[in-house]
Amino acid sequence: MPTTIVTGASRGIGTVICDYLARRGHHVIGLARGRPEGFAGSFYAADLTDEAETADTLARILAEHEVDNLVNNAGKADRKAIEDISLAGARDMMELNVMATIQCTQAVVAGMKRRGAGRIVNMASRALLGRERTAVYAASKAAVEALTRSWALELGGHGITVNAVAPGVIDSAMFRQNNPADSPETAKLLDRIPLHRTGQPAEVAAAVAYFLSPDAGYTTGQTLFVCGGWSV
C-alpha cells in the first residue's frame, strides 16, 4: 500500500484527491490546518504558511511513516486588478503556493532518494498561462511549474518523478468564491472553454492518480492541463 501525503487536504479538490486515492489503495496522510470529518486516512494539522510549525509536523509524519508519494495541493487564489494588489497579500500567497511546496518536498526527498523511488505531484493551474486580474496567483503557479521541471531534472537519477497537474475552471469553493455564478464575466469565461463547462474535482484527482500510478513511471517534468481545452 503506497503512503501518500496530500497537502491542503481539508477541503475542495484536496479532499476529493484524498478520497480518490484512498479508494485506490493508498494510505493517505492529510496535511492542512483543520481536520475534515470522516477523513479517509491519517491526518496532521499544520498551518503551511508557518515554517516552524510545518517543519515540526513534517518531522513527526516522517518519524511515523515511510512516505512514497507527495501531492503538493495546498494553495490559495484571489482576483485583483494590478492597482489593488497588496504586497502583504502577494507574499502570503507565495508563502502557501510556492514556499510550502518547496518545504514539503525538501522534507520527503531524503527518504525517496534512500529508497531509490518516489512520486511528487505539484498543483499548478491553467492560470500560469495568464489571466487578467489573477497576476500574483498566475505567477505563483508559473513558479510551481518551474519547480516541477527543475526538480524532474535533479531527481530523475534517483528514481523520483516530478510532475504537475494544472486545473482550469473547476467546480470548487475557491472558484465559486472568485467567480460568482451570476457574473457576466463568469459566463464569458465558460464560453471561452472548448467544452463549455466547469471541470469536476474528481477529474483533477484522476490526473493526480495517473502520475502516482505505475503506468506513469516514464513520465516526469510534465504539466497536465485539466482545463476543458482552455489552455489550447
Residue frames as a rotation matrix with the C-alpha (Angstrom) as fourth column:
MET 1
0.578 0.816 0.000 0.00
0.816 -0.578 0.000 0.00
0.000 0.000 -1.000 0.00
PRO 2
-0.334 -0.725 0.602 1.65
0.666 -0.634 -0.394 3.28
0.667 0.269 0.695 -1.06
THR 3
0.134 0.289 -0.948 1.73
0.886 -0.463 -0.016 6.06
-0.443 -0.838 -0.319 1.52
THR 4
-0.282 -0.096 0.955 0.87
0.773 -0.613 0.166 9.46
0.569 0.784 0.247 0.07
ILE 5
-0.492 0.098 -0.865 0.94
0.575 -0.710 -0.407 12.89
-0.654 -0.697 0.293 1.71
VAL 6
-0.098 0.496 0.862 -1.65
0.829 -0.439 0.347 15.32
0.551 0.749 -0.368 0.36
THR 7
-0.844 -0.183 -0.504 -1.38
0.449 -0.754 -0.479 18.94
-0.293 -0.631 0.719 1.47
GLY 8
-0.739 0.651 -0.173 -4.46
-0.673 -0.728 0.131 21.14
-0.041 0.214 0.976 1.57
ALA 9
-0.899 0.265 -0.348 -6.43
0.151 0.935 0.322 18.01
0.410 0.237 -0.881 2.38
SER 10
-0.801 0.538 -0.265 -9.23
0.328 0.023 -0.945 19.56
-0.502 -0.843 -0.194 4.40
ARG 11
0.160 0.906 -0.391 -11.46
-0.039 -0.390 -0.920 20.96
-0.986 0.163 -0.027 1.64
GLY 12
0.439 0.139 -0.888 -12.22
-0.762 -0.467 -0.449 21.28
-0.477 0.873 -0.099 -2.05
ILE 13
0.569 -0.281 -0.773 -10.04
-0.599 0.502 -0.623 19.48
0.563 0.818 0.117 -4.57
GLY 14
-0.489 -0.840 0.236 -7.71
-0.765 0.284 -0.578 18.31
0.419 -0.463 -0.781 -1.80
THR 15
-0.236 0.496 0.836 -10.45
-0.701 0.508 -0.500 16.35
-0.673 -0.704 0.228 -0.04
VAL 16
0.791 0.562 -0.243 -11.53
-0.553 0.486 -0.677 14.77
-0.262 0.670 0.695 -3.32
ILE 17
0.155 -0.824 -0.545 -7.94
-0.703 0.296 -0.647 13.77
0.694 0.484 -0.533 -4.12
CYS 18
-0.636 -0.402 0.659 -7.64
-0.769 0.408 -0.493 12.12
-0.070 -0.820 -0.568 -0.71
ASP 19
0.186 0.803 0.566 -10.88
-0.582 0.554 -0.595 10.17
-0.792 -0.218 0.570 -1.13
TYR 20
0.762 0.090 -0.641 -9.97
-0.636 0.293 -0.714 9.18
0.124 0.952 0.281 -4.70
LEU 21
-0.178 -0.933 -0.312 -6.55
-0.722 0.340 -0.602 7.85
0.668 0.118 -0.734 -3.68
ALA 22
-0.518 0.022 0.855 -7.87
-0.760 0.448 -0.471 6.08
-0.393 -0.894 -0.215 -0.59
ARG 23
0.562 0.804 0.193 -10.38
-0.573 0.547 -0.610 4.19
-0.596 0.232 0.768 -2.73
ARG 24
0.785 -0.335 -0.522 -7.48
-0.382 0.401 -0.833 3.06
0.488 0.853 0.187 -4.89
GLY 25
0.752 -0.369 -0.546 -5.44
0.515 0.846 0.137 1.59
0.411 -0.384 0.826 -2.07
HIS 26
-0.198 -0.837 0.510 -3.29
0.117 -0.537 -0.836 4.49
0.973 -0.106 0.205 -0.88
HIS 27
0.159 0.129 -0.979 -2.66
0.984 -0.096 0.148 5.19
-0.075 -0.987 -0.142 2.78
VAL 28
0.203 0.013 0.979 -3.39
0.455 -0.886 -0.082 8.90
0.867 0.463 -0.186 2.60
ILE 29
-0.257 -0.311 -0.915 -1.77
0.937 -0.314 -0.156 11.33
-0.239 -0.897 0.372 5.03
GLY 30
0.500 0.529 0.686 -3.64
0.666 -0.741 0.085 14.63
0.553 0.414 -0.723 5.04
LEU 31
-0.455 -0.662 -0.595 -1.86
0.865 -0.487 -0.120 17.84
-0.210 -0.569 0.795 5.95
ALA 32
-0.165 0.465 0.870 -3.86
0.400 -0.775 0.490 21.03
0.902 0.429 -0.058 6.46
ARG 33
-0.703 -0.131 0.699 -4.95
-0.445 -0.687 -0.575 23.48
0.556 -0.715 0.424 9.14
GLY 34
-0.274 0.698 0.662 -8.19
-0.890 0.077 -0.450 21.74
-0.365 -0.712 0.599 10.13
ARG 35
-0.948 -0.090 0.304 -9.24
-0.028 0.979 0.203 18.10
-0.316 0.184 -0.931 10.05
PRO 36
-0.424 0.845 -0.325 -12.31
-0.799 -0.180 0.574 17.37
0.426 0.503 0.752 7.89
GLU 37
0.096 0.557 0.825 -14.98
-0.795 0.542 -0.273 14.99
-0.599 -0.630 0.494 9.13
GLY 38
0.794 0.331 0.510 -14.66
-0.092 0.894 -0.438 11.37
-0.601 0.301 0.740 8.06
PHE 39
0.301 -0.747 -0.593 -11.14
-0.945 -0.319 -0.078 11.71
-0.131 0.584 -0.801 6.69
ALA 40
0.990 0.112 -0.083 -10.03
-0.131 0.954 -0.271 8.55
0.049 0.279 0.959 4.89
GLY 41
0.331 -0.929 -0.166 -6.54
0.419 0.302 -0.856 8.15
0.846 0.213 0.489 6.34
SER 42
-0.017 -0.435 -0.900 -4.15
0.983 -0.173 0.065 9.75
-0.184 -0.884 0.430 8.81
PHE 43
0.583 0.263 0.768 -4.36
0.468 -0.882 -0.053 13.48
0.664 0.391 -0.638 9.40
TYR 44
-0.227 -0.692 -0.685 -1.90
0.958 -0.287 -0.027 16.04
-0.178 -0.662 0.728 10.75
ALA 45
0.811 0.579 0.083 -2.84
0.585 -0.808 -0.075 19.65
0.023 0.109 -0.994 11.41
ALA 46
-0.261 -0.871 -0.417 -0.45
0.757 -0.452 0.472 22.47
-0.599 -0.192 0.777 10.48
ASP 47
0.806 0.339 -0.486 -0.55
0.014 -0.831 -0.556 25.97
-0.592 0.441 -0.674 9.06
LEU 48
0.456 -0.642 0.617 1.61
0.865 0.483 -0.136 25.56
-0.211 0.595 0.775 5.98
THR 49
0.589 -0.288 0.755 2.46
0.189 -0.860 -0.475 29.26
0.786 0.422 -0.452 5.95
ASP 50
0.756 -0.369 0.540 4.16
-0.646 -0.294 0.704 28.81
-0.101 -0.882 -0.461 9.34
GLU 51
0.241 -0.736 -0.633 7.62
-0.610 0.392 -0.688 27.46
0.755 0.552 -0.355 8.54
ALA 52
-0.681 -0.560 0.472 8.43
-0.705 0.327 -0.629 26.23
0.198 -0.761 -0.618 12.05
GLU 53
-0.017 0.765 0.644 5.06
-0.707 0.446 -0.549 24.55
-0.707 -0.465 0.534 12.61
THR 54
0.770 0.276 -0.575 5.24
-0.631 0.464 -0.622 22.92
0.095 0.842 0.531 9.19
ALA 55
-0.146 -0.919 -0.366 8.77
-0.675 0.363 -0.643 21.64
0.724 0.152 -0.673 9.86
ASP 56
-0.643 -0.065 0.763 7.73
-0.718 0.399 -0.571 20.12
-0.267 -0.915 -0.303 13.19
THR 57
0.365 0.886 0.287 4.68
-0.649 0.463 -0.604 18.45
-0.667 0.034 0.744 11.67
LEU 58
0.632 -0.204 -0.748 6.61
-0.641 0.406 -0.652 17.05
0.436 0.891 0.125 8.71
ALA 59
-0.505 -0.860 0.072 9.25
-0.725 0.377 -0.576 15.67
0.468 -0.343 -0.814 11.06
ARG 60
-0.362 0.457 0.812 6.52
-0.670 0.478 -0.568 13.91
-0.648 -0.750 0.133 13.05
ILE 61
0.706 0.645 -0.293 4.98
-0.650 0.424 -0.631 12.46
-0.283 0.636 0.718 9.89
LEU 62
0.366 -0.635 -0.680 8.31
-0.615 0.384 -0.689 11.14
0.699 0.670 -0.249 8.64
ALA 63
-0.640 -0.556 0.531 9.12
-0.762 0.366 -0.534 9.65
0.103 -0.746 -0.658 12.05
GLU 64
-0.239 0.676 0.697 5.86
-0.498 0.531 -0.686 7.70
-0.834 -0.511 0.210 11.99
HIS 65
0.758 0.576 0.305 5.50
0.012 0.456 -0.890 6.84
-0.652 0.679 0.339 8.28
GLU 66
-0.531 -0.805 0.265 7.59
0.329 0.092 0.940 5.88
-0.780 0.587 0.216 5.27
VAL 67
0.321 0.717 -0.618 6.33
-0.215 -0.581 -0.785 8.22
-0.922 0.385 -0.032 2.57
ASP 68
-0.177 -0.314 0.933 6.23
0.757 0.563 0.333 7.06
-0.629 0.765 0.138 -1.04
ASN 69
-0.234 0.253 0.939 4.41
0.842 -0.430 0.326 9.98
0.486 0.866 -0.113 -2.66
LEU 70
-0.547 0.106 -0.830 3.76
0.476 -0.777 -0.412 13.68
-0.689 -0.620 0.375 -2.11
VAL 71
-0.038 0.584 0.811 0.93
0.908 -0.318 0.272 15.74
0.417 0.747 -0.518 -3.60
ASN 72
-0.803 -0.290 -0.521 1.57
0.480 -0.833 -0.277 19.45
-0.353 -0.472 0.808 -3.09
ASN 73
-0.247 0.841 0.482 -2.04
0.866 -0.032 0.500 20.57
0.435 0.541 -0.720 -3.40
ALA 74
0.171 0.380 -0.909 -2.35
0.833 -0.548 -0.072 23.36
-0.526 -0.745 -0.411 -0.80
GLY 75
-0.774 -0.427 0.468 -2.88
0.615 -0.685 0.391 26.78
0.153 0.590 0.792 -2.32
LYS 76
0.034 0.788 -0.614 -4.95
0.587 -0.513 -0.626 29.92
-0.809 -0.339 -0.480 -2.41
ALA 77
-0.585 -0.139 0.799 -6.12
0.779 -0.370 0.506 32.35
0.226 0.918 0.325 -5.08
ASP 78
0.042 0.702 -0.711 -7.74
0.471 -0.642 -0.605 35.73
-0.881 -0.309 -0.358 -5.40
ARG 79
0.035 0.048 0.998 -8.65
0.976 -0.215 -0.024 38.10
0.213 0.976 -0.054 -8.21
LYS 80
0.430 0.024 -0.903 -7.35
0.424 -0.888 0.179 41.66
-0.797 -0.460 -0.391 -8.10
ALA 81
0.887 -0.193 0.419 -6.50
0.287 -0.481 -0.829 44.28
0.361 0.855 -0.371 -10.67
ILE 82
0.010 -0.997 -0.072 -2.88
0.732 0.056 -0.679 45.39
0.681 -0.046 0.731 -10.57
GLU 83
-0.276 -0.098 0.956 -3.80
-0.289 -0.940 -0.180 48.59
0.917 -0.326 0.231 -8.71
ASP 84
0.550 0.651 0.523 -5.45
-0.705 0.027 0.708 46.57
0.447 -0.758 0.474 -5.93
ILE 85
0.487 -0.445 -0.751 -2.67
0.389 0.881 -0.270 44.06
0.782 -0.161 0.603 -5.27
SER 86
0.812 -0.307 0.496 -1.20
-0.581 -0.494 0.647 44.39
0.046 -0.814 -0.580 -1.79
LEU 87
-0.065 -0.923 -0.379 2.39
-0.677 0.320 -0.662 43.31
0.733 0.214 -0.646 -1.28
ALA 88
-0.532 -0.070 0.844 1.42
-0.787 0.408 -0.462 41.66
-0.312 -0.910 -0.272 2.01
GLY 89
0.509 0.804 0.307 -1.28
-0.560 0.580 -0.591 39.63
-0.654 0.129 0.746 0.26
ALA 90
0.654 -0.346 -0.673 1.13
-0.597 0.310 -0.740 38.70
0.464 0.886 -0.004 -2.53
ARG 91
-0.458 -0.869 0.188 3.71
-0.788 0.299 -0.538 37.49
0.411 -0.395 -0.822 -0.01
ASP 92
-0.213 0.471 0.856 1.06
-0.722 0.514 -0.463 35.43
-0.658 -0.717 0.231 1.80
MET 93
0.818 0.547 -0.179 0.03
-0.505 0.533 -0.678 33.73
-0.276 0.645 0.713 -1.45
MET 94
0.296 -0.798 -0.525 3.62
-0.626 0.253 -0.738 32.99
0.721 0.547 -0.425 -2.38
GLU 95
-0.454 -0.451 0.769 4.23
-0.888 0.294 -0.352 31.54
-0.068 -0.843 -0.534 1.09
LEU 96
0.136 0.611 0.780 1.48
-0.478 0.730 -0.489 28.96
-0.868 -0.306 0.392 0.64
ASN 97
0.911 0.378 -0.162 1.60
-0.304 0.352 -0.885 28.30
-0.278 0.856 0.436 -3.09
VAL 98
0.581 -0.763 -0.284 5.38
-0.330 0.098 -0.939 28.25
0.744 0.639 -0.195 -3.54
MET 99
-0.254 -0.805 0.536 7.33
-0.847 -0.083 -0.526 28.18
0.468 -0.587 -0.661 -0.29
ALA 100
0.180 0.385 0.905 5.20
-0.784 0.612 -0.104 25.43
-0.594 -0.691 0.412 1.30
THR 101
0.965 0.128 -0.229 5.66
-0.254 0.681 -0.687 23.36
0.068 0.721 0.690 -1.86
ILE 102
0.182 -0.976 -0.120 9.42
-0.475 0.019 -0.880 23.71
0.861 0.218 -0.460 -1.51
GLN 103
-0.308 -0.336 0.890 9.42
-0.949 0.038 -0.314 22.92
0.071 -0.941 -0.331 2.22
CYS 104
0.534 0.586 0.610 7.23
-0.624 0.760 -0.184 19.82
-0.571 -0.282 0.771 1.93
THR 105
0.900 -0.237 -0.366 9.25
-0.187 0.548 -0.815 18.50
0.394 0.802 0.449 -0.99
GLN 106
-0.057 -0.974 0.218 12.54
-0.702 -0.116 -0.702 19.03
0.710 -0.193 -0.678 0.80
ALA 107
-0.023 0.090 0.996 11.22
-0.956 0.289 -0.049 17.02
-0.292 -0.953 0.080 3.74
VAL 108
0.721 0.456 0.522 10.37
-0.347 0.889 -0.297 13.87
-0.600 0.033 0.799 1.75
VAL 109
0.701 -0.412 -0.582 13.21
-0.619 0.054 -0.784 13.81
0.354 0.910 -0.217 -0.77
ALA 110
-0.285 -0.897 0.338 15.83
-0.957 0.250 -0.145 12.25
0.046 -0.365 -0.930 1.51
GLY 111
-0.134 0.316 0.939 13.69
-0.407 0.847 -0.343 9.17
-0.904 -0.428 0.015 2.14
MET 112
0.875 0.476 -0.085 12.79
-0.240 0.274 -0.931 8.86
-0.420 0.836 0.354 -1.51
LYS 113
0.365 -0.829 -0.423 16.46
-0.842 -0.100 -0.530 9.05
0.397 0.550 -0.735 -2.51
ARG 114
-0.406 -0.536 0.740 17.34
-0.834 0.548 -0.061 6.40
-0.373 -0.642 -0.669 0.06
ARG 115
0.086 0.543 0.835 14.73
-0.069 0.840 -0.539 4.03
-0.994 -0.011 0.110 -1.39
GLY 116
-0.858 -0.510 0.063 15.53
0.051 0.039 0.998 4.95
-0.511 0.860 -0.007 -4.99
ALA 117
-0.554 0.748 0.364 11.90
0.684 0.160 0.712 5.75
0.474 0.644 -0.600 -5.80
GLY 118
-0.507 0.491 -0.709 9.23
0.481 -0.521 -0.705 8.36
-0.715 -0.699 0.028 -5.24
ARG 119
-0.265 0.511 0.818 6.47
0.859 -0.259 0.441 10.35
0.437 0.819 -0.371 -6.87
ILE 120
-0.600 0.102 -0.794 5.86
0.399 -0.822 -0.407 14.08
-0.694 -0.561 0.452 -6.44
VAL 121
-0.193 0.610 0.769 2.85
0.901 -0.201 0.385 15.82
0.389 0.767 -0.511 -7.96
ASN 122
-0.830 -0.125 -0.544 2.56
0.348 -0.878 -0.330 19.60
-0.437 -0.463 0.771 -7.73
MET 123
0.203 0.957 0.207 -0.68
0.898 -0.097 -0.430 21.50
-0.391 0.273 -0.879 -8.24
ALA 124
-0.911 -0.413 -0.012 -0.23
0.354 -0.797 0.488 24.20
-0.211 0.441 0.872 -10.86
SER 125
0.060 0.958 -0.281 -3.05
0.307 -0.286 -0.908 25.98
-0.950 -0.032 -0.312 -12.70
ARG 126
0.213 0.110 0.971 -4.12
0.977 -0.040 -0.210 26.91
0.015 0.993 -0.116 -16.18
ALA 127
0.959 0.206 -0.194 -3.76
0.232 -0.965 0.122 30.49
-0.162 -0.162 -0.973 -14.90
LEU 128
0.174 -0.972 -0.159 0.03
0.325 -0.096 0.941 30.18
-0.929 -0.215 0.300 -15.25
LEU 129
-0.301 -0.213 0.930 -0.51
0.950 0.016 0.311 30.90
-0.081 0.977 0.197 -18.96
GLY 130
-0.996 -0.075 0.047 -2.01
0.075 -0.997 0.009 34.26
0.046 0.013 0.999 -18.00
ARG 131
-0.079 0.996 0.043 -5.38
0.892 0.051 0.449 35.54
0.445 0.073 -0.893 -16.92
GLU 132
-0.307 -0.023 0.951 -6.48
-0.030 -0.999 -0.034 39.09
0.951 -0.039 0.306 -16.22
ARG 133
0.225 0.343 0.912 -6.78
-0.803 -0.464 0.373 40.14
0.551 -0.817 0.171 -12.57
THR 134
0.999 0.032 0.039 -5.00
-0.048 0.835 0.548 36.98
-0.015 -0.549 0.836 -11.45
ALA 135
0.547 -0.834 -0.077 -1.39
-0.469 -0.229 -0.853 38.09
0.693 0.503 -0.516 -11.79
VAL 136
-0.145 -0.660 0.737 0.01
-0.989 0.069 -0.133 37.03
0.037 -0.748 -0.663 -8.42
TYR 137
0.435 0.372 0.820 -1.75
-0.432 0.885 -0.173 33.67
-0.790 -0.279 0.546 -8.45
ALA 138
0.992 -0.076 -0.104 -0.60
-0.068 0.378 -0.923 33.07
0.110 0.923 0.369 -12.03
ALA 139
0.261 -0.959 0.107 2.96
-0.738 -0.270 -0.619 33.99
0.622 0.083 -0.778 -11.07
SER 140
-0.055 -0.259 0.964 2.89
-0.896 0.439 0.066 31.58
-0.440 -0.861 -0.256 -8.12
LYS 141
0.662 0.381 0.645 1.67
-0.128 0.906 -0.403 28.74
-0.738 0.185 0.649 -10.30
ALA 142
0.832 -0.502 -0.236 4.22
-0.285 -0.021 -0.958 29.52
0.476 0.864 -0.161 -13.01
ALA 143
-0.064 -0.858 0.509 6.81
-0.974 -0.057 -0.217 29.16
0.215 -0.510 -0.833 -10.25
VAL 144
0.243 0.231 0.942 5.32
-0.553 0.831 -0.061 25.77
-0.797 -0.506 0.329 -9.32
GLU 145
0.992 0.107 0.067 5.67
-0.003 0.550 -0.835 24.62
-0.126 0.828 0.546 -12.93
ALA 146
0.447 -0.894 -0.031 9.28
-0.604 -0.276 -0.748 25.81
0.660 0.353 -0.663 -13.00
LEU 147
-0.097 -0.430 0.898 9.99
-0.943 0.328 0.056 23.91
-0.319 -0.841 -0.437 -9.77
THR 148
0.673 0.463 0.577 8.42
-0.281 0.882 -0.379 20.81
-0.684 0.094 0.723 -11.32
ARG 149
0.935 -0.317 -0.159 10.60
-0.092 0.215 -0.972 20.90
0.342 0.924 0.172 -14.41
SER 150
0.146 -0.944 0.296 13.79
-0.791 -0.291 -0.538 21.66
0.594 -0.155 -0.790 -12.48
TRP 151
-0.011 -0.106 0.994 13.19
-0.863 0.503 0.044 19.00
-0.505 -0.858 -0.096 -9.83
ALA 152
0.919 0.344 0.190 12.42
-0.192 0.814 -0.548 16.42
-0.344 0.468 0.814 -12.51
LEU 153
0.608 -0.772 -0.185 15.90
-0.267 0.021 -0.964 17.01
0.747 0.636 -0.193 -13.93
GLU 154
-0.122 -0.707 0.696 17.51
-0.899 -0.219 -0.380 16.99
0.421 -0.672 -0.609 -10.50
LEU 155
-0.129 0.181 0.975 15.77
-0.825 0.527 -0.207 13.92
-0.551 -0.830 0.082 -9.07
GLY 156
0.661 0.477 -0.579 15.26
-0.739 0.547 -0.394 11.66
0.129 0.688 0.714 -12.08
GLY 157
-0.107 -0.819 -0.564 18.55
-0.522 0.529 -0.669 9.87
0.846 0.223 -0.484 -11.47
HIS 158
-0.847 -0.139 0.512 17.26
-0.529 0.305 -0.792 8.85
-0.046 -0.942 -0.332 -8.05
GLY 159
-0.816 0.567 -0.115 14.14
0.494 0.786 0.371 7.18
0.301 0.246 -0.921 -9.46
ILE 160
-0.376 0.675 -0.635 11.91
0.514 -0.419 -0.749 10.07
-0.771 -0.608 -0.189 -8.40
THR 161
-0.452 0.311 0.836 9.38
0.792 -0.290 0.537 11.53
0.409 0.905 -0.115 -10.84
VAL 162
-0.552 0.275 -0.788 8.05
0.360 -0.773 -0.522 15.07
-0.752 -0.572 0.327 -10.51
ASN 163
-0.640 0.439 0.630 5.00
0.650 -0.129 0.749 16.22
0.410 0.889 -0.203 -12.46
ALA 164
-0.879 0.387 -0.277 2.30
-0.144 -0.770 -0.622 18.88
-0.454 -0.507 0.733 -12.22
VAL 165
-0.298 0.877 0.378 -1.44
0.955 0.266 0.135 18.97
0.018 0.401 -0.916 -12.72
ALA 166
-0.980 -0.060 -0.189 -2.82
0.054 -0.998 0.033 22.31
-0.191 0.023 0.981 -13.94
PRO 167
-0.242 0.963 0.118 -6.58
0.878 0.269 -0.396 22.60
-0.413 0.008 -0.911 -13.42
GLY 168
-0.767 0.166 0.620 -8.64
0.261 -0.802 0.537 25.12
0.586 0.574 0.572 -15.30
VAL 169
-0.419 0.716 0.559 -12.13
-0.816 -0.567 0.115 26.11
0.399 -0.408 0.821 -14.26
ILE 170
-0.721 0.116 -0.683 -13.06
0.289 0.946 -0.145 23.51
0.630 -0.302 -0.716 -11.65
ASP 171
0.267 0.909 0.321 -16.35
-0.161 -0.287 0.944 23.48
0.950 -0.304 0.069 -9.76
SER 172
-0.261 -0.441 -0.859 -14.88
0.829 0.354 -0.433 24.17
0.495 -0.825 0.273 -6.33
ALA 173
0.579 0.468 -0.668 -15.49
0.781 -0.554 0.288 26.54
-0.235 -0.689 -0.686 -3.43
MET 174
-0.297 -0.777 -0.556 -12.42
0.448 -0.627 0.637 28.58
-0.843 -0.060 0.534 -4.43
PHE 175
-0.845 0.002 0.534 -13.71
0.518 -0.239 0.821 29.04
0.129 0.971 0.201 -7.97
ARG 176
0.109 0.984 0.141 -17.23
0.849 -0.166 0.501 29.96
0.516 0.065 -0.854 -6.86
GLN 177
0.346 -0.045 -0.937 -15.85
0.741 -0.599 0.303 32.47
-0.575 -0.799 -0.174 -4.37
ASN 178
-0.484 -0.681 -0.549 -13.81
0.167 -0.688 0.706 34.29
-0.859 0.250 0.447 -7.02
ASN 179
-0.974 0.181 -0.139 -16.25
-0.166 -0.139 0.976 33.81
0.158 0.974 0.166 -9.91
PRO 180
-0.500 0.846 0.188 -19.92
-0.350 0.001 -0.937 34.36
-0.793 -0.534 0.295 -8.90
ALA 181
-0.527 0.325 0.785 -22.34
0.648 0.751 0.123 32.25
-0.550 0.574 -0.607 -10.94
ASP 182
0.530 0.843 0.091 -24.46
0.734 -0.403 -0.546 35.28
-0.424 0.357 -0.833 -11.89
SER 183
0.078 -0.588 -0.805 -21.49
-0.105 -0.808 0.580 37.32
-0.991 0.039 -0.125 -13.09
PRO 184
0.925 0.219 -0.310 -21.35
-0.302 -0.071 -0.951 38.19
-0.230 0.973 0.000 -16.82
GLU 185
0.103 -0.972 -0.212 -17.59
-0.991 -0.083 -0.102 37.68
0.082 0.221 -0.972 -16.59
THR 186
-0.394 -0.186 0.900 -18.09
-0.449 0.894 -0.011 34.11
-0.802 -0.408 -0.436 -15.37
ALA 187
0.613 0.690 0.385 -20.45
0.076 0.433 -0.898 33.41
-0.786 0.580 0.213 -18.28
LYS 188
0.759 -0.402 -0.512 -17.89
-0.648 -0.388 -0.655 34.86
0.065 0.829 -0.555 -20.68
LEU 189
-0.253 -0.901 0.352 -15.19
-0.919 0.338 0.204 32.68
-0.303 -0.272 -0.913 -19.15
LEU 190
-0.112 0.277 0.954 -17.18
-0.080 0.955 -0.286 29.48
-0.991 -0.108 -0.085 -19.57
ASP 191
0.872 0.478 -0.108 -17.90
-0.108 -0.027 -0.994 30.43
-0.478 0.878 0.028 -23.16
ARG 192
0.367 -0.828 -0.424 -14.15
-0.928 -0.299 -0.221 30.55
0.056 0.475 -0.878 -23.86
ILE 193
-0.387 -0.499 0.775 -13.69
-0.591 0.780 0.207 26.93
-0.708 -0.378 -0.597 -22.75
PRO 194
-0.709 0.076 -0.701 -13.99
-0.647 0.324 0.690 24.50
0.280 0.943 -0.181 -25.68
LEU 195
-0.792 0.433 -0.431 -16.02
0.461 0.886 0.042 22.02
0.401 -0.165 -0.901 -23.60
HIS 196
-0.385 0.671 0.634 -18.28
-0.314 -0.741 0.593 24.87
0.868 0.029 0.496 -22.34
ARG 197
0.761 0.599 -0.249 -18.46
0.071 0.305 0.950 23.60
0.645 -0.740 0.189 -18.77
THR 198
0.279 -0.657 0.700 -16.60
-0.957 -0.252 0.145 23.59
0.081 -0.710 -0.699 -15.49
GLY 199
-0.282 -0.438 -0.854 -14.49
-0.276 0.889 -0.365 20.59
0.919 0.133 -0.371 -14.62
GLN 200
0.830 0.557 0.025 -15.16
-0.233 0.306 0.923 18.35
0.506 -0.772 0.384 -11.65
PRO 201
0.326 -0.743 0.584 -12.70
-0.934 -0.155 0.323 17.85
-0.149 -0.651 -0.744 -8.77
ALA 202
0.543 -0.087 0.835 -12.70
-0.089 0.983 0.160 14.10
-0.835 -0.161 0.526 -9.46
GLU 203
0.940 -0.221 0.260 -11.30
0.296 0.147 -0.944 14.81
0.170 0.964 0.203 -12.93
VAL 204
0.426 -0.822 0.378 -8.35
-0.742 -0.557 -0.374 16.57
0.517 -0.121 -0.847 -11.30
ALA 205
0.311 -0.263 0.913 -7.95
-0.752 0.519 0.406 13.73
-0.581 -0.813 -0.036 -8.82
ALA 206
0.883 0.057 0.465 -7.79
0.189 0.864 -0.466 11.24
-0.429 0.500 0.753 -11.69
ALA 207
0.736 -0.665 0.127 -4.91
-0.125 -0.318 -0.940 13.17
0.665 0.676 -0.317 -13.25
VAL 208
0.187 -0.647 0.739 -3.05
-0.977 -0.202 0.071 13.16
0.103 -0.735 -0.670 -9.93
ALA 209
0.535 0.096 0.839 -3.67
-0.403 0.902 0.154 9.42
-0.742 -0.421 0.521 -9.56
TYR 210
0.975 -0.216 0.045 -2.21
0.136 0.429 -0.893 8.80
0.174 0.877 0.448 -13.03
PHE 211
0.374 -0.894 0.247 1.07
-0.543 -0.427 -0.723 10.49
0.752 0.136 -0.645 -12.13
LEU 212
0.001 -0.333 0.943 1.23
-0.975 0.208 0.074 8.39
-0.221 -0.919 -0.325 -8.95
SER 213
0.821 0.471 0.323 0.48
-0.399 0.877 -0.267 5.14
-0.409 0.090 0.908 -10.77
PRO 214
0.032 -0.810 0.586 2.96
0.209 0.578 0.789 2.53
-0.978 0.097 0.187 -12.05
ASP 215
0.481 0.241 0.843 1.81
0.843 0.137 -0.520 3.42
-0.240 0.961 -0.137 -15.58
ALA 216
0.977 -0.080 0.199 3.44
-0.017 -0.954 -0.299 6.86
0.214 0.289 -0.933 -15.24
GLY 217
0.659 -0.748 -0.080 6.90
0.430 0.287 0.856 5.53
-0.617 -0.599 0.510 -14.41
TYR 218
-0.286 -0.780 0.557 8.44
0.933 -0.095 0.347 7.01
-0.218 0.619 0.755 -17.57
THR 219
0.323 0.473 0.820 6.70
0.589 -0.779 0.217 10.38
0.741 0.413 -0.530 -17.27
THR 220
0.162 -0.285 -0.945 8.46
0.896 -0.359 0.262 13.23
-0.414 -0.889 0.197 -15.45
GLY 221
-0.757 -0.490 -0.432 8.78
0.364 -0.866 0.344 17.00
-0.542 0.103 0.834 -15.72
GLN 222
-0.715 0.540 0.444 5.36
0.478 -0.087 0.874 17.27
0.511 0.837 -0.195 -17.35
THR 223
-0.801 0.581 -0.145 2.37
-0.281 -0.579 -0.766 19.53
-0.529 -0.572 0.627 -16.72
LEU 224
-0.727 0.642 0.242 -1.03
0.661 0.560 0.500 18.02
0.185 0.524 -0.831 -17.47
PHE 225
-0.880 0.472 0.050 -3.68
-0.475 -0.876 -0.088 20.67
0.002 -0.101 0.995 -18.08
VAL 226
-0.605 0.794 -0.049 -7.12
0.795 0.601 -0.084 19.55
-0.037 -0.089 -0.995 -16.88
CYS 227
-0.703 0.118 -0.702 -8.89
0.056 -0.974 -0.220 22.56
-0.709 -0.194 0.678 -18.31
GLY 228
0.291 0.914 0.282 -11.51
0.396 0.153 -0.906 21.55
-0.871 0.375 -0.317 -20.89
GLY 229
0.234 -0.290 0.928 -9.23
0.971 0.025 -0.237 22.74
0.045 0.957 0.287 -23.67
TRP 230
0.959 0.218 -0.179 -8.85
0.238 -0.966 0.098 26.30
-0.151 -0.137 -0.979 -22.35
SER 231
0.255 -0.943 -0.213 -5.05
0.023 -0.214 0.977 26.06
-0.967 -0.254 -0.033 -22.44
VAL 232
-0.173 -0.270 0.947 -5.20
0.910 0.324 0.258 25.50
-0.377 0.907 0.189 -26.20
